[in-house]
């Protein structure tokens, strides 16, 4: 796996590069040598942030962690990536069991990771299985994205689903991390 490290507002010392490489090298045994891992380290005020992005056949394995210490951020982001990889591995194995083997998707990962799972036992996978515990039903009334943001704030939620009055499509507005701004998700067909 090739690790690309960049910095924004921070001097990339050899110590930081070594810490990133050392922690992320734990993930190397899961990927083929062709895999690319992009790492961005940044500092804004007291926030020490690391972003890790690993593109995998139309998907992206991505994690971001922010603490007041860059080395703590590096440690935390590796844990998040490992959890994502465990879920992704389970998805690949489930596809193989159903007979819909996607060799292109599995080609990004090492055989040991797919067949033996170099990180987790099967009991760990079952403990973190996704379970939907509640379903909500509600009417989607047409509104503008700005009105949807106000509605979201009134409800105290981090996101809000609505029917866009301009496009008549279902959209989602969400509160962005650390920015005190909002995002809009629109469907793309």
C-alpha atoms as a printed R data frame, in Angstrom:
    type eleno elety resid chain resno       x       y       z
1   ATOM     1    CA   UNK     A     1   0.000   0.000   0.000
2   ATOM     2    CA   UNK     A     2   1.342   3.411  -0.937
3   ATOM     3    CA   UNK     A     3   0.817   6.122   1.690
4   ATOM     4    CA   UNK     A     4   0.699   9.753   0.475
5   ATOM     5    CA   UNK     A     5   1.040  12.270   3.321
6   ATOM     6    CA   UNK     A     6   0.286  15.982   2.905
7   ATOM     7    CA   UNK     A     7   0.018  18.824   5.381
8   ATOM     8    CA   UNK     A     8  -2.153  21.933   5.585
9   ATOM     9    CA   UNK     A     9  -1.034  24.617   7.998
10  ATOM    10    CA   UNK     A    10   1.438  22.230   9.580
11  ATOM    11    CA   UNK     A    11   5.088  21.408   9.021
12  ATOM    12    CA   UNK     A    12   5.406  17.719   8.207
13  ATOM    13    CA   UNK     A    13   8.266  16.687  10.455
14  ATOM    14    CA   UNK     A    14   9.936  13.320  10.051
15  ATOM    15    CA   UNK     A    15   8.448  12.334  13.419
16  ATOM    16    CA   UNK     A    16   4.888  12.957  12.186
17  ATOM    17    CA   UNK     A    17   5.547  11.124   8.925
18  ATOM    18    CA   UNK     A    18   7.011   8.183  10.837
19  ATOM    19    CA   UNK     A    19   4.048   8.094  13.250
20  ATOM    20    CA   UNK     A    20   1.533   8.078  10.375
21  ATOM    21    CA   UNK     A    21   3.472   5.457   8.425
22  ATOM    22    CA   UNK     A    22   3.952   3.291  11.510
23  ATOM    23    CA   UNK     A    23   0.265   3.312  12.485
24  ATOM    24    CA   UNK     A    24  -1.083   2.895   8.952
25  ATOM    25    CA   UNK     A    25   1.413   0.146   8.147
26  ATOM    26    CA   UNK     A    26  -0.800  -2.014  10.380
27  ATOM    27    CA   UNK     A    27  -3.375  -1.783   7.559
28  ATOM    28    CA   UNK     A    28  -0.913  -2.744   4.805
29  ATOM    29    CA   UNK     A    29  -1.402  -6.474   5.304
30  ATOM    30    CA   UNK     A    30  -5.067  -6.043   4.406
31  ATOM    31    CA   UNK     A    31  -4.459  -4.382   1.044
32  ATOM    32    CA   UNK     A    32  -2.596  -5.245  -2.123
33  ATOM    33    CA   UNK     A    33   0.574  -3.320  -2.934
34  ATOM    34    CA   UNK     A    34  -1.386  -1.266  -5.535
35  ATOM    35    CA   UNK     A    35  -3.709   0.288  -2.943
36  ATOM    36    CA   UNK     A    36  -3.306   4.005  -2.269
37  ATOM    37    CA   UNK     A    37  -3.854   5.693   1.076
38  ATOM    38    CA   UNK     A    38  -4.093   9.493   1.086
39  ATOM    39    CA   UNK     A    39  -3.440  11.183   4.420
40  ATOM    40    CA   UNK     A    40  -3.906  14.884   5.149
41  ATOM    41    CA   UNK     A    41  -2.736  16.412   8.429
42  ATOM    42    CA   UNK     A    42  -3.975  19.886   9.308
43  ATOM    43    CA   UNK     A    43  -4.021  22.302  12.209
44  ATOM    44    CA   UNK     A    44  -6.627  25.010  12.837
45  ATOM    45    CA   UNK     A    45  -6.305  26.850  16.127
46  ATOM    46    CA   UNK     A    46  -6.118  24.081  18.750
47  ATOM    47    CA   UNK     A    47  -7.563  21.389  16.478
48  ATOM    48    CA   UNK     A    48  -5.127  18.702  15.264
49  ATOM    49    CA   UNK     A    49  -6.893  16.899  12.415
50  ATOM    50    CA   UNK     A    50  -6.049  13.854  10.304
51  ATOM    51    CA   UNK     A    51  -8.036  12.675   7.293
52  ATOM    52    CA   UNK     A    52  -7.405   9.262   5.744
53  ATOM    53    CA   UNK     A    53  -8.904   8.292   2.384
54  ATOM    54    CA   UNK     A    54  -8.506   4.915   0.667
55  ATOM    55    CA   UNK     A    55 -10.311   4.610  -2.698
56  ATOM    56    CA   UNK     A    56 -11.725   1.111  -3.360
57  ATOM    57    CA   UNK     A    57 -13.688   0.360  -6.579
58  ATOM    58    CA   UNK     A    58 -16.306   3.076  -6.610
59  ATOM    59    CA   UNK     A    59 -16.257   3.372  -2.821
60  ATOM    60    CA   UNK     A    60 -14.106   5.317  -0.434
61  ATOM    61    CA   UNK     A    61 -12.921   4.169   2.957
62  ATOM    62    CA   UNK     A    62 -12.539   7.454   4.802
63  ATOM    63    CA   UNK     A    63 -12.029   8.579   8.372
64  ATOM    64    CA   UNK     A    64 -11.344  11.898  10.030
65  ATOM    65    CA   UNK     A    65 -10.347  12.513  13.621
66  ATOM    66    CA   UNK     A    66  -9.729  15.733  15.514
67  ATOM    67    CA   UNK     A    67  -8.111  16.086  18.924
68  ATOM    68    CA   UNK     A    68  -5.825  18.589  20.612
69  ATOM    69    CA   UNK     A    69  -2.812  16.327  19.926
70  ATOM    70    CA   UNK     A    70  -1.870  15.081  16.437
71  ATOM    71    CA   UNK     A    71  -0.522  11.763  17.735
72  ATOM    72    CA   UNK     A    72  -3.852  11.070  19.489
73  ATOM    73    CA   UNK     A    73  -5.662  11.910  16.237
74  ATOM    74    CA   UNK     A    74  -3.449   9.454  14.346
75  ATOM    75    CA   UNK     A    75  -4.177   6.657  16.838
76  ATOM    76    CA   UNK     A    76  -7.921   7.337  16.771
77  ATOM    77    CA   UNK     A    77  -8.217   7.416  12.983
78  ATOM    78    CA   UNK     A    78  -6.618   3.982  12.623
79  ATOM    79    CA   UNK     A    79  -9.282   2.494  14.939
80  ATOM    80    CA   UNK     A    80 -12.045   4.028  12.814
81  ATOM    81    CA   UNK     A    81 -10.518   2.704   9.572
82  ATOM    82    CA   UNK     A    82 -10.210  -0.792  11.083
83  ATOM    83    CA   UNK     A    83 -13.925  -0.812  12.009
84  ATOM    84    CA   UNK     A    84 -14.841   0.293   8.483
85  ATOM    85    CA   UNK     A    85 -12.638  -2.402   6.965
86  ATOM    86    CA   UNK     A    86 -14.260  -5.073   9.110
87  ATOM    87    CA   UNK     A    87 -17.704  -4.046   7.830
88  ATOM    88    CA   UNK     A    88 -16.453  -3.849   4.250
89  ATOM    89    CA   UNK     A    89 -14.894  -7.319   4.513
90  ATOM    90    CA   UNK     A    90 -18.183  -8.728   5.825
91  ATOM    91    CA   UNK     A    91 -19.981  -7.211   2.840
92  ATOM    92    CA   UNK     A    92 -17.534  -8.811   0.389
93  ATOM    93    CA   UNK     A    93 -17.852 -12.214   2.086
94  ATOM    94    CA   UNK     A    94 -21.663 -11.975   2.107
95  ATOM    95    CA   UNK     A    95 -21.586 -11.265  -1.644
96  ATOM    96    CA   UNK     A    96 -19.336 -14.276  -2.211
97  ATOM    97    CA   UNK     A    97 -21.637 -16.528  -0.164
98  ATOM    98    CA   UNK     A    98 -24.644 -15.403  -2.196
99  ATOM    99    CA   UNK     A    99 -22.787 -16.303  -5.394
100 ATOM   100    CA   UNK     A   100 -22.362 -12.703  -6.558
101 ATOM   101    CA   UNK     A   101 -18.594 -12.661  -6.224
102 ATOM   102    CA   UNK     A   102 -17.184  -9.285  -7.238
103 ATOM   103    CA   UNK     A   103 -13.561 -10.043  -8.004
104 ATOM   104    CA   UNK     A   104 -12.858  -6.423  -8.925
105 ATOM   105    CA   UNK     A   105 -13.939  -5.230  -5.472
106 ATOM   106    CA   UNK     A   106 -12.016  -7.962  -3.659
107 ATOM   107    CA   UNK     A   107  -8.931  -7.262  -5.799
108 ATOM   108    CA   UNK     A   108  -8.016  -4.280  -3.600
109 ATOM   109    CA   UNK     A   109  -7.605  -6.488  -0.540
110 ATOM   110    CA   UNK     A   110  -5.042  -9.148   0.303
111 ATOM   111    CA   UNK     A   111  -6.161 -12.791   0.253
112 ATOM   112    CA   UNK     A   112  -5.295 -13.136   3.955
113 ATOM   113    CA   UNK     A   113  -7.638 -10.303   4.842
114 ATOM   114    CA   UNK     A   114 -10.559 -11.726   2.834
115 ATOM   115    CA   UNK     A   115 -10.058 -15.378   3.760
116 ATOM   116    CA   UNK     A   116  -8.605 -15.262   7.277
117 ATOM   117    CA   UNK     A   117  -9.418 -11.741   8.473
118 ATOM   118    CA   UNK     A   118  -6.076 -10.690   9.883
119 ATOM   119    CA   UNK     A   119  -7.744  -8.322  12.358
120 ATOM   120    CA   UNK     A   120 -10.875  -9.857  13.830
121 ATOM   121    CA   UNK     A   121 -12.477 -13.105  14.786
122 ATOM   122    CA   UNK     A   122 -15.970 -14.001  13.570
123 ATOM   123    CA   UNK     A   123 -17.387 -13.311  17.035
124 ATOM   124    CA   UNK     A   124 -16.131  -9.711  16.778
125 ATOM   125    CA   UNK     A   125 -17.967  -9.303  13.472
126 ATOM   126    CA   UNK     A   126 -21.245 -10.527  14.939
127 ATOM   127    CA   UNK     A   127 -20.894  -8.125  17.867
128 ATOM   128    CA   UNK     A   128 -20.803  -5.140  15.484
129 ATOM   129    CA   UNK     A   129 -23.502  -6.203  13.048
130 ATOM   130    CA   UNK     A   130 -25.746  -3.409  11.800
131 ATOM   131    CA   UNK     A   131 -29.232  -3.654  13.296
132 ATOM   132    CA   UNK     A   132 -32.068  -1.227  12.606
133 ATOM   133    CA   UNK     A   133 -33.875  -0.799  15.900
134 ATOM   134    CA   UNK     A   134 -36.464   1.807  14.939
135 ATOM   135    CA   UNK     A   135 -38.331   2.932  11.843
136 ATOM   136    CA   UNK     A   136 -40.002   6.327  11.473
137 ATOM   137    CA   UNK     A   137 -42.642   7.355   8.947
138 ATOM   138    CA   UNK     A   138 -43.460  10.951   8.158
139 ATOM   139    CA   UNK     A   139 -44.845  13.054   5.358
140 ATOM   140    CA   UNK     A   140 -42.461  15.009   3.179
141 ATOM   141    CA   UNK     A   141 -43.805  18.485   2.690
142 ATOM   142    CA   UNK     A   142 -42.281  20.679  -0.019
143 ATOM   143    CA   UNK     A   143 -39.930  23.354   1.320
144 ATOM   144    CA   UNK     A   144 -36.808  25.245   0.379
145 ATOM   145    CA   UNK     A   145 -33.415  24.050   1.701
146 ATOM   146    CA   UNK     A   146 -33.052  27.103   3.938
147 ATOM   147    CA   UNK     A   147 -36.455  26.373   5.523
148 ATOM   148    CA   UNK     A   148 -35.411  22.748   6.012
149 ATOM   149    CA   UNK     A   149 -32.313  23.958   7.922
150 ATOM   150    CA   UNK     A   150 -34.497  26.038  10.216
151 ATOM   151    CA   UNK     A   151 -36.826  23.056  10.765
152 ATOM   152    CA   UNK     A   152 -33.828  20.835  11.540
153 ATOM   153    CA   UNK     A   153 -32.559  23.331  14.130
154 ATOM   154    CA   UNK     A   154 -35.997  23.563  15.727
155 ATOM   155    CA   UNK     A   155 -36.097  19.774  16.067
156 ATOM   156    CA   UNK     A   156 -32.536  19.653  17.423
157 ATOM   157    CA   UNK     A   157 -31.421  17.105  14.819
158 ATOM   158    CA   UNK     A   158 -28.194  16.869  12.802
159 ATOM   159    CA   UNK     A   159 -29.994  16.165   9.526
160 ATOM   160    CA   UNK     A   160 -33.429  16.638   7.999
161 ATOM   161    CA   UNK     A   161 -35.147  14.885   5.067
162 ATOM   162    CA   UNK     A   162 -37.511  16.982   2.959
163 ATOM   163    CA   UNK     A   163 -39.021  17.396  -0.508
164 ATOM   164    CA   UNK     A   164 -37.298  20.270  -2.306
165 ATOM   165    CA   UNK     A   165 -39.929  22.824  -3.436
166 ATOM   166    CA   UNK     A   166 -37.764  23.838  -6.418
167 ATOM   167    CA   UNK     A   167 -36.919  20.382  -7.801
168 ATOM   168    CA   UNK     A   168 -39.673  18.209  -6.244
169 ATOM   169    CA   UNK     A   169 -36.958  15.672  -5.263
170 ATOM   170    CA   UNK     A   170 -36.192  14.240  -1.853
171 ATOM   171    CA   UNK     A   171 -33.150  16.021  -0.360
172 ATOM   172    CA   UNK     A   172 -31.308  15.995   2.941
173 ATOM   173    CA   UNK     A   173 -29.805  18.953   4.778
174 ATOM   174    CA   UNK     A   174 -27.236  18.293   7.471
175 ATOM   175    CA   UNK     A   175 -25.165  20.166   9.999
176 ATOM   176    CA   UNK     A   176 -21.462  20.087   9.098
177 ATOM   177    CA   UNK     A   177 -18.813  19.225  11.682
178 ATOM   178    CA   UNK     A   178 -16.794  22.091  13.184
179 ATOM   179    CA   UNK     A   179 -17.944  24.676  10.642
180 ATOM   180    CA   UNK     A   180 -21.323  25.890  11.930
181 ATOM   181    CA   UNK     A   181 -22.518  25.561   8.336
182 ATOM   182    CA   UNK     A   182 -24.964  23.265   6.564
183 ATOM   183    CA   UNK     A   183 -24.761  20.810   3.698
184 ATOM   184    CA   UNK     A   184 -27.352  19.761   1.130
185 ATOM   185    CA   UNK     A   185 -27.539  16.262  -0.355
186 ATOM   186    CA   UNK     A   186 -29.323  16.007  -3.688
187 ATOM   187    CA   UNK     A   187 -29.970  12.736  -5.537
188 ATOM   188    CA   UNK     A   188 -28.065  12.054  -8.733
189 ATOM   189    CA   UNK     A   189 -29.585   9.674 -11.247
